[in-house]
Amino acid sequence: MIKEILRAIRDGGLLSKGDIAKDVGIQESTLESVLSLLSSKGYLKRIEGTEEMSKGCIVCPTSRECMKKPSTGNSYIITKKGKNYLEKI
């Protein structure tokens, strides 16, 4: 389950937590717990606010439209540690 969540975040583009939970086959509340755990272990980085998101999302093809919308919550990006974990599998 952890590798599927990391892959979804790495490869999925702009996905909602509901989309990720559905794709992985877990409840959104469970996903929240897993995201917090992965963030605390350094596999994900939680980004908040449009200033930080604009730095992290500059290469995303949908960033122009995304940045126009009011913040809808937290976003996560996969860290180097998370990418290395996926490469080992």
Buried (B, 14 or more C-beta within 10 A) or exposed (E): EBEEBBBBBBEEEEBEBEEBBBBBEBEEEEBEEBBEEBBEEEBBBBBEEBEEBEEBBEEBEEBEEBBEEEEEEBBBBBBEEBEEBBEEE
